[in-house]
Amino acid sequence: MSIDDQVALGSISQIAIPGGGTLGQADLIRAFSVEDTTVRFVLELKDAEQARAFEPVEAEARRILLALPGVEQVSIVRTAQSGGGARGGDQPPQMKLGRHPKPQAGPQQIPGVSRIIAIGSGKGGVGKSTVTSNLAVAMARAGRRVGILDADIHGPSQPRMMGASGRPASPDGQRIEPLQAHGVTLMSIGFMLNEGEAVVWRGPMLMGAMQQMLQQVNWGELDILLIDLPPGTGDVQLSLCQKAAVTGALIVSTPQDVALLDARRAIDMFGKLKTPVLGLIENMSTYICPNCGHEAHPFGHGGVATEAKALDLPFLGEIPLELEVRLGGDAGQPVALGDGAVSQAYARLADRLIKGGMA
Ligand SMILES: Nc1ncnc2c1ncn2[C@@H]1O[C@H](COP(=O)(O)OP(=O)(O)OP(=O)(O)O)[C@@H](O)[C@H]1O
């Protein structure tokens, strides 16, 4: 049965919203679409606080839509990407980051966060940040409560990839309110810096900054927090695994030998830090020419699966090389929001992690 999108939209317009009025009056619904049996839309909200307050509205909308004949799936994403107002505009929050770490007895849990997964790579530029943002979106679409901590101090790219340009607020200078983008709770070390500012923390200062990002951010209730690490095997990885109870690490690599060699070093490092490696992901695997459909393998193919086998680690899947991935990343609209081949590859990856109890 085909679903009339105006009927579907109209069915949720009378839902009462926090602060008075109805969803329809408040004009908060964006990108409403109906495809086959799935209804999708974005609820565009002002900030993290409003995004939280709208949880019951989302639940009610889901309930009403699922009761409509023909609707089998509902995907609602709450975003709060714009700066301004209570979130502190375009200035970094008034909170000093990069102080000396507080003494702590071993790795700590983050209150409310069930699992922490670090995403690492040996080599730079293999797509670790792209995989992080898309995997987060895919898991959010699968109904998980997901956060991203962008800890790539040398080149934080999550704000751009997730399209979050505002600044988090820290009203009391002690706690930080993360942003929301595409249904994902987001904090980046990049939000704490002025544009063009370089980070030169090392050793203890870096450890203090990592501790603050983990413990002083109001993460809320999350099923999973993904941590986008800098490439390689440095201080951030060390700080993270010493400060936080990391459930495990995912390693992203392209299939060619040089990348795999570096990936092996990263795997070795996580072993030394006693952080289990949950599996390997091959990025930029197959390239299918959009014009003629020819399949090519610019970086080789299957190298990561072979490596995983040799190291007796799970191979979690491969992500094709596609122009849409880069365009989506540059535009702040991760390709996993759509329905193409790459989005499906991410949905499979998310499903595998969820079914494996890792997310
Ligand atoms: N599957 C893909 N298809 C096409 N382009 C991709 C793919 N994966 C990543 N890219 C592009 O490759 C570039 C590098 O990706 P990304 O920044 O995610 O890598 P990284 O490993 O996090 O890099 P860094 O070393 O800077 O942390 C980006 O421009 C991204 O859009």
The ligand as an ORCA input file, in Angstrom:
! r2SCAN-3c Opt
* xyz 0 1
  N      35.040      5.310      0.939
  C      35.436      6.502      0.522
  N      35.175      6.924     -0.743
  C      35.574      8.150     -1.176
  N      36.239      9.036     -0.418
  C      36.534      8.677      0.858
  C      36.146      7.411      1.396
  N      36.576      7.367      2.696
  C      37.180      8.535      2.950
  N      37.159      9.331      1.854
  C      37.732     10.685      1.709
  O      39.138     10.582      1.974
  C      39.611     11.720      2.683
  C      40.290     11.266      3.981
  O      39.312     10.704      4.824
  P      39.311     10.943      6.408
  O      39.570     12.368      6.745
  O      38.109     10.277      6.944
  O      40.599     10.091      6.796
  P      41.343      9.938      8.190
  O      41.967      8.595      8.172
  O      40.438     10.270      9.313
  O      42.408     11.079      8.033
  P      43.331     11.790      9.139
  O      44.640     11.164      8.964
  O      43.325     13.231      8.678
  O      42.708     11.610     10.476
  C      38.387     12.600      2.929
  O      38.369     13.589      1.930
  C      37.209     11.638      2.765
  O      36.031     12.311      2.304
*
